[in-house]
């Protein structure tokens, strides 16, 4: 995986990551 991130991209990615994990975990918990 060779992505090129600017600092802003990295920050926004890290900011959205917990929300994505929450959605994924809630999705699996509902099944």
mmCIF entry with sequence, helices, sheets and N, C-alpha, C, O atoms, coordinates in Angstrom:
data_MODEL
# 
_entry.id   MODEL 
# 
_entity.id                         1 
_entity.type                       polymer 
_entity.pdbx_number_of_molecules   1 
# 
_entity_poly.entity_id                      1 
_entity_poly.type                           'polypeptide(L)' 
_entity_poly.nstd_linkage                   no 
_entity_poly.nstd_monomer                   no 
_entity_poly.pdbx_seq_one_letter_code       
;(UNK)(UNK)(UNK)(UNK)(UNK)(UNK)(UNK)(UNK)(UNK)(UNK)(UNK)(UNK)(UNK)(UNK)(UNK)(UNK)
(UNK)(UNK)(UNK)(UNK)(UNK)(UNK)(UNK)(UNK)(UNK)(UNK)(UNK)(UNK)(UNK)(UNK)(UNK)
;
_entity_poly.pdbx_seq_one_letter_code_can   XXXXXXXXXXXXXXXXXXXXXXXXXXXXXXX 
_entity_poly.pdbx_strand_id                 A 
# 
loop_
_entity_poly_seq.entity_id 
_entity_poly_seq.num 
_entity_poly_seq.mon_id 
_entity_poly_seq.hetero 
1 1  UNK n 
1 2  UNK n 
1 3  UNK n 
1 4  UNK n 
1 5  UNK n 
1 6  UNK n 
1 7  UNK n 
1 8  UNK n 
1 9  UNK n 
1 10 UNK n 
1 11 UNK n 
1 12 UNK n 
1 13 UNK n 
1 14 UNK n 
1 15 UNK n 
1 16 UNK n 
1 17 UNK n 
1 18 UNK n 
1 19 UNK n 
1 20 UNK n 
1 21 UNK n 
1 22 UNK n 
1 23 UNK n 
1 24 UNK n 
1 25 UNK n 
1 26 UNK n 
1 27 UNK n 
1 28 UNK n 
1 29 UNK n 
1 30 UNK n 
1 31 UNK n 
# 
_struct_asym.id          A 
_struct_asym.entity_id   1 
# 
_struct_conf.conf_type_id            HELX_P 
_struct_conf.id                      HELX_P1 
_struct_conf.pdbx_PDB_helix_id       AA1 
_struct_conf.beg_label_comp_id       UNK 
_struct_conf.beg_label_asym_id       A 
_struct_conf.beg_label_seq_id        7 
_struct_conf.pdbx_beg_PDB_ins_code   ? 
_struct_conf.end_label_comp_id       UNK 
_struct_conf.end_label_asym_id       A 
_struct_conf.end_label_seq_id        30 
_struct_conf.pdbx_end_PDB_ins_code   ? 
_struct_conf.beg_auth_comp_id        UNK 
_struct_conf.beg_auth_asym_id        A 
_struct_conf.beg_auth_seq_id         7 
_struct_conf.end_auth_comp_id        UNK 
_struct_conf.end_auth_asym_id        A 
_struct_conf.end_auth_seq_id         30 
_struct_conf.pdbx_PDB_helix_class    1 
_struct_conf.details                 ? 
_struct_conf.pdbx_PDB_helix_length   24 
# 
_struct_conf_type.id          HELX_P 
_struct_conf_type.criteria    ? 
_struct_conf_type.reference   ? 
# 
loop_
_atom_site.group_PDB 
_atom_site.id 
_atom_site.type_symbol 
_atom_site.label_atom_id 
_atom_site.label_alt_id 
_atom_site.label_comp_id 
_atom_site.label_asym_id 
_atom_site.label_entity_id 
_atom_site.label_seq_id 
_atom_site.pdbx_PDB_ins_code 
_atom_site.Cartn_x 
_atom_site.Cartn_y 
_atom_site.Cartn_z 
_atom_site.occupancy 
_atom_site.B_iso_or_equiv 
_atom_site.pdbx_formal_charge 
_atom_site.auth_seq_id 
_atom_site.auth_comp_id 
_atom_site.auth_asym_id 
_atom_site.auth_atom_id 
_atom_site.pdbx_PDB_model_num 
ATOM 1   N N  . UNK A 1 1  ? 0.843   -1.189  0.000  1.00 0.00 ? 1  UNK A N  1 
ATOM 2   C CA . UNK A 1 1  ? 0.000   0.000   0.000  1.00 0.00 ? 1  UNK A CA 1 
ATOM 3   C C  . UNK A 1 1  ? 0.877   1.237   0.000  1.00 0.00 ? 1  UNK A C  1 
ATOM 4   O O  . UNK A 1 1  ? 1.505   1.563   1.008  1.00 0.00 ? 1  UNK A O  1 
ATOM 5   N N  . UNK A 1 2  ? 0.918   1.910   -1.107 1.00 0.00 ? 2  UNK A N  1 
ATOM 6   C CA . UNK A 1 2  ? 1.715   3.129   -1.159 1.00 0.00 ? 2  UNK A CA 1 
ATOM 7   C C  . UNK A 1 2  ? 0.810   4.304   -1.489 1.00 0.00 ? 2  UNK A C  1 
ATOM 8   O O  . UNK A 1 2  ? 0.688   4.718   -2.641 1.00 0.00 ? 2  UNK A O  1 
ATOM 9   N N  . UNK A 1 3  ? 0.191   4.821   -0.464 1.00 0.00 ? 3  UNK A N  1 
ATOM 10  C CA . UNK A 1 3  ? -0.642  6.008   -0.643 1.00 0.00 ? 3  UNK A CA 1 
ATOM 11  C C  . UNK A 1 3  ? 0.187   7.237   -0.339 1.00 0.00 ? 3  UNK A C  1 
ATOM 12  O O  . UNK A 1 3  ? 1.095   7.205   0.492  1.00 0.00 ? 3  UNK A O  1 
ATOM 13  N N  . UNK A 1 4  ? -0.130  8.298   -1.008 1.00 0.00 ? 4  UNK A N  1 
ATOM 14  C CA . UNK A 1 4  ? 0.533   9.568   -0.711 1.00 0.00 ? 4  UNK A CA 1 
ATOM 15  C C  . UNK A 1 4  ? -0.480  10.480  -0.048 1.00 0.00 ? 4  UNK A C  1 
ATOM 16  O O  . UNK A 1 4  ? -1.470  10.885  -0.658 1.00 0.00 ? 4  UNK A O  1 
ATOM 17  N N  . UNK A 1 5  ? -0.221  10.792  1.192  1.00 0.00 ? 5  UNK A N  1 
ATOM 18  C CA . UNK A 1 5  ? -1.134  11.651  1.940  1.00 0.00 ? 5  UNK A CA 1 
ATOM 19  C C  . UNK A 1 5  ? -0.508  13.013  2.177  1.00 0.00 ? 5  UNK A C  1 
ATOM 20  O O  . UNK A 1 5  ? 0.686   13.126  2.455  1.00 0.00 ? 5  UNK A O  1 
ATOM 21  N N  . UNK A 1 6  ? -1.316  14.022  2.066  1.00 0.00 ? 6  UNK A N  1 
ATOM 22  C CA . UNK A 1 6  ? -0.893  15.296  2.635  1.00 0.00 ? 6  UNK A CA 1 
ATOM 23  C C  . UNK A 1 6  ? -1.269  15.255  4.110  1.00 0.00 ? 6  UNK A C  1 
ATOM 24  O O  . UNK A 1 6  ? -1.980  14.351  4.546  1.00 0.00 ? 6  UNK A O  1 
ATOM 25  N N  . UNK A 1 7  ? -0.803  16.211  4.863  1.00 0.00 ? 7  UNK A N  1 
ATOM 26  C CA . UNK A 1 7  ? -1.114  16.219  6.298  1.00 0.00 ? 7  UNK A CA 1 
ATOM 27  C C  . UNK A 1 7  ? -2.615  16.339  6.519  1.00 0.00 ? 7  UNK A C  1 
ATOM 28  O O  . UNK A 1 7  ? -3.163  15.721  7.431  1.00 0.00 ? 7  UNK A O  1 
ATOM 29  N N  . UNK A 1 8  ? -3.271  17.124  5.696  1.00 0.00 ? 8  UNK A N  1 
ATOM 30  C CA . UNK A 1 8  ? -4.709  17.298  5.856  1.00 0.00 ? 8  UNK A CA 1 
ATOM 31  C C  . UNK A 1 8  ? -5.449  15.993  5.589  1.00 0.00 ? 8  UNK A C  1 
ATOM 32  O O  . UNK A 1 8  ? -6.397  15.656  6.298  1.00 0.00 ? 8  UNK A O  1 
ATOM 33  N N  . UNK A 1 9  ? -5.020  15.266  4.575  1.00 0.00 ? 9  UNK A N  1 
ATOM 34  C CA . UNK A 1 9  ? -5.663  13.990  4.277  1.00 0.00 ? 9  UNK A CA 1 
ATOM 35  C C  . UNK A 1 9  ? -5.482  13.021  5.431  1.00 0.00 ? 9  UNK A C  1 
ATOM 36  O O  . UNK A 1 9  ? -6.413  12.312  5.814  1.00 0.00 ? 9  UNK A O  1 
ATOM 37  N N  . UNK A 1 10 ? -4.284  12.997  5.977  1.00 0.00 ? 10 UNK A N  1 
ATOM 38  C CA . UNK A 1 10 ? -4.009  12.085  7.084  1.00 0.00 ? 10 UNK A CA 1 
ATOM 39  C C  . UNK A 1 10 ? -4.869  12.436  8.289  1.00 0.00 ? 10 UNK A C  1 
ATOM 40  O O  . UNK A 1 10 ? -5.422  11.557  8.950  1.00 0.00 ? 10 UNK A O  1 
ATOM 41  N N  . UNK A 1 11 ? -4.974  13.730  8.567  1.00 0.00 ? 11 UNK A N  1 
ATOM 42  C CA . UNK A 1 11 ? -5.781  14.163  9.712  1.00 0.00 ? 11 UNK A CA 1 
ATOM 43  C C  . UNK A 1 11 ? -7.239  13.782  9.518  1.00 0.00 ? 11 UNK A C  1 
ATOM 44  O O  . UNK A 1 11 ? -7.866  13.242  10.430 1.00 0.00 ? 11 UNK A O  1 
ATOM 45  N N  . UNK A 1 12 ? -7.778  14.055  8.353  1.00 0.00 ? 12 UNK A N  1 
ATOM 46  C CA . UNK A 1 12 ? -9.190  13.753  8.121  1.00 0.00 ? 12 UNK A CA 1 
ATOM 47  C C  . UNK A 1 12 ? -9.416  12.244  8.157  1.00 0.00 ? 12 UNK A C  1 
ATOM 48  O O  . UNK A 1 12 ? -10.443 11.782  8.655  1.00 0.00 ? 12 UNK A O  1 
ATOM 49  N N  . UNK A 1 13 ? -8.464  11.478  7.631  1.00 0.00 ? 13 UNK A N  1 
ATOM 50  C CA . UNK A 1 13 ? -8.592  10.023  7.664  1.00 0.00 ? 13 UNK A CA 1 
ATOM 51  C C  . UNK A 1 13 ? -8.605  9.518   9.100  1.00 0.00 ? 13 UNK A C  1 
ATOM 52  O O  . UNK A 1 13 ? -9.432  8.681   9.459  1.00 0.00 ? 13 UNK A O  1 
ATOM 53  N N  . UNK A 1 14 ? -7.696  10.021  9.916  1.00 0.00 ? 14 UNK A N  1 
ATOM 54  C CA . UNK A 1 14 ? -7.647  9.602   11.316 1.00 0.00 ? 14 UNK A CA 1 
ATOM 55  C C  . UNK A 1 14 ? -8.887  10.053  12.068 1.00 0.00 ? 14 UNK A C  1 
ATOM 56  O O  . UNK A 1 14 ? -9.333  9.379   12.997 1.00 0.00 ? 14 UNK A O  1 
ATOM 57  N N  . UNK A 1 15 ? -9.443  11.184  11.672 1.00 0.00 ? 15 UNK A N  1 
ATOM 58  C CA . UNK A 1 15 ? -10.644 11.673  12.343 1.00 0.00 ? 15 UNK A CA 1 
ATOM 59  C C  . UNK A 1 15 ? -11.846 10.786  12.029 1.00 0.00 ? 15 UNK A C  1 
ATOM 60  O O  . UNK A 1 15 ? -12.681 10.537  12.899 1.00 0.00 ? 15 UNK A O  1 
ATOM 61  N N  . UNK A 1 16 ? -11.934 10.313  10.796 1.00 0.00 ? 16 UNK A N  1 
ATOM 62  C CA . UNK A 1 16 ? -13.104 9.523   10.408 1.00 0.00 ? 16 UNK A CA 1 
ATOM 63  C C  . UNK A 1 16 ? -12.947 8.050   10.766 1.00 0.00 ? 16 UNK A C  1 
ATOM 64  O O  . UNK A 1 16 ? -13.934 7.315   10.789 1.00 0.00 ? 16 UNK A O  1 
ATOM 65  N N  . UNK A 1 17 ? -11.746 7.617   11.039 1.00 0.00 ? 17 UNK A N  1 
ATOM 66  C CA . UNK A 1 17 ? -11.524 6.196   11.309 1.00 0.00 ? 17 UNK A CA 1 
ATOM 67  C C  . UNK A 1 17 ? -12.333 5.665   12.484 1.00 0.00 ? 17 UNK A C  1 
ATOM 68  O O  . UNK A 1 17 ? -12.959 4.615   12.337 1.00 0.00 ? 17 UNK A O  1 
ATOM 69  N N  . UNK A 1 18 ? -12.362 6.320   13.639 1.00 0.00 ? 18 UNK A N  1 
ATOM 70  C CA . UNK A 1 18 ? -13.163 5.803   14.756 1.00 0.00 ? 18 UNK A CA 1 
ATOM 71  C C  . UNK A 1 18 ? -14.634 5.665   14.396 1.00 0.00 ? 18 UNK A C  1 
ATOM 72  O O  . UNK A 1 18 ? -15.282 4.705   14.815 1.00 0.00 ? 18 UNK A O  1 
ATOM 73  N N  . UNK A 1 19 ? -15.170 6.600   13.634 1.00 0.00 ? 19 UNK A N  1 
ATOM 74  C CA . UNK A 1 19 ? -16.575 6.507   13.253 1.00 0.00 ? 19 UNK A CA 1 
ATOM 75  C C  . UNK A 1 19 ? -16.804 5.308   12.346 1.00 0.00 ? 19 UNK A C  1 
ATOM 76  O O  . UNK A 1 19 ? -17.814 4.615   12.475 1.00 0.00 ? 19 UNK A O  1 
ATOM 77  N N  . UNK A 1 20 ? -15.886 5.060   11.440 1.00 0.00 ? 20 UNK A N  1 
ATOM 78  C CA . UNK A 1 20 ? -16.015 3.906   10.563 1.00 0.00 ? 20 UNK A CA 1 
ATOM 79  C C  . UNK A 1 20 ? -15.959 2.618   11.369 1.00 0.00 ? 20 UNK A C  1 
ATOM 80  O O  . UNK A 1 20 ? -16.727 1.690   11.114 1.00 0.00 ? 20 UNK A O  1 
ATOM 81  N N  . UNK A 1 21 ? -15.057 2.556   12.337 1.00 0.00 ? 21 UNK A N  1 
ATOM 82  C CA . UNK A 1 21 ? -14.966 1.369   13.180 1.00 0.00 ? 21 UNK A CA 1 
ATOM 83  C C  . UNK A 1 21 ? -16.240 1.180   13.986 1.00 0.00 ? 21 UNK A C  1 
ATOM 84  O O  . UNK A 1 21 ? -16.691 0.051   14.180 1.00 0.00 ? 21 UNK A O  1 
ATOM 85  N N  . UNK A 1 22 ? -16.820 2.271   14.454 1.00 0.00 ? 22 UNK A N  1 
ATOM 86  C CA . UNK A 1 22 ? -18.081 2.179   15.194 1.00 0.00 ? 22 UNK A CA 1 
ATOM 87  C C  . UNK A 1 22 ? -19.174 1.609   14.310 1.00 0.00 ? 22 UNK A C  1 
ATOM 88  O O  . UNK A 1 22 ? -19.926 0.729   14.730 1.00 0.00 ? 22 UNK A O  1 
ATOM 89  N N  . UNK A 1 23 ? -19.261 2.106   13.093 1.00 0.00 ? 23 UNK A N  1 
ATOM 90  C CA . UNK A 1 23 ? -20.286 1.617   12.175 1.00 0.00 ? 23 UNK A CA 1 
ATOM 91  C C  . UNK A 1 23 ? -20.083 0.139   11.875 1.00 0.00 ? 23 UNK A C  1 
ATOM 92  O O  . UNK A 1 23 ? -21.040 -0.635  11.868 1.00 0.00 ? 23 UNK A O  1 
ATOM 93  N N  . UNK A 1 24 ? -18.852 -0.249  11.632 1.00 0.00 ? 24 UNK A N  1 
ATOM 94  C CA . UNK A 1 24 ? -18.566 -1.650  11.323 1.00 0.00 ? 24 UNK A CA 1 
ATOM 95  C C  . UNK A 1 24 ? -18.895 -2.540  12.512 1.00 0.00 ? 24 UNK A C  1 
ATOM 96  O O  . UNK A 1 24 ? -19.536 -3.578  12.346 1.00 0.00 ? 24 UNK A O  1 
ATOM 97  N N  . UNK A 1 25 ? -18.474 -2.156  13.694 1.00 0.00 ? 25 UNK A N  1 
ATOM 98  C CA . UNK A 1 25 ? -18.719 -2.980  14.881 1.00 0.00 ? 25 UNK A CA 1 
ATOM 99  C C  . UNK A 1 25 ? -20.212 -3.064  15.173 1.00 0.00 ? 25 UNK A C  1 
ATOM 100 O O  . UNK A 1 25 ? -20.713 -4.132  15.527 1.00 0.00 ? 25 UNK A O  1 
ATOM 101 N N  . UNK A 1 26 ? -20.929 -1.951  15.028 1.00 0.00 ? 26 UNK A N  1 
ATOM 102 C CA . UNK A 1 26 ? -22.372 -1.983  15.271 1.00 0.00 ? 26 UNK A CA 1 
ATOM 103 C C  . UNK A 1 26 ? -23.050 -2.862  14.227 1.00 0.00 ? 26 UNK A C  1 
ATOM 104 O O  . UNK A 1 26 ? -24.011 -3.565  14.538 1.00 0.00 ? 26 UNK A O  1 
ATOM 105 N N  . UNK A 1 27 ? -22.563 -2.827  13.011 1.00 0.00 ? 27 UNK A N  1 
ATOM 106 C CA . UNK A 1 27 ? -23.131 -3.666  11.957 1.00 0.00 ? 27 UNK A CA 1 
ATOM 107 C C  . UNK A 1 27 ? -22.965 -5.141  12.311 1.00 0.00 ? 27 UNK A C  1 
ATOM 108 O O  . UNK A 1 27 ? -23.908 -5.919  12.165 1.00 0.00 ? 27 UNK A O  1 
ATOM 109 N N  . UNK A 1 28 ? -21.786 -5.533  12.771 1.00 0.00 ? 28 UNK A N  1 
ATOM 110 C CA . UNK A 1 28 ? -21.560 -6.933  13.120 1.00 0.00 ? 28 UNK A CA 1 
ATOM 111 C C  . UNK A 1 28 ? -22.322 -7.328  14.377 1.00 0.00 ? 28 UNK A C  1 
ATOM 112 O O  . UNK A 1 28 ? -22.755 -8.473  14.507 1.00 0.00 ? 28 UNK A O  1 
ATOM 113 N N  . UNK A 1 29 ? -22.487 -6.395  15.295 1.00 0.00 ? 29 UNK A N  1 
ATOM 114 C CA . UNK A 1 29 ? -23.214 -6.710  16.518 1.00 0.00 ? 29 UNK A CA 1 
ATOM 115 C C  . UNK A 1 29 ? -24.691 -6.931  16.244 1.00 0.00 ? 29 UNK A C  1 
ATOM 116 O O  . UNK A 1 29 ? -25.351 -7.692  16.953 1.00 0.00 ? 29 UNK A O  1 
ATOM 117 N N  . UNK A 1 30 ? -25.211 -6.271  15.222 1.00 0.00 ? 30 UNK A N  1 
ATOM 118 C CA . UNK A 1 30 ? -26.631 -6.410  14.904 1.00 0.00 ? 30 UNK A CA 1 
ATOM 119 C C  . UNK A 1 30 ? -26.938 -7.749  14.248 1.00 0.00 ? 30 UNK A C  1 
ATOM 120 O O  . UNK A 1 30 ? -28.079 -8.208  14.292 1.00 0.00 ? 30 UNK A O  1 
ATOM 121 N N  . UNK A 1 31 ? -25.964 -8.364  13.658 1.00 0.00 ? 31 UNK A N  1 
ATOM 122 C CA . UNK A 1 31 ? -26.222 -9.618  12.947 1.00 0.00 ? 31 UNK A CA 1 
ATOM 123 C C  . UNK A 1 31 ? -26.441 -10.767 13.908 1.00 0.00 ? 31 UNK A C  1 
ATOM 124 O O  . UNK A 1 31 ? -26.671 -11.897 13.478 1.00 0.00 ? 31 UNK A O  1 
# 
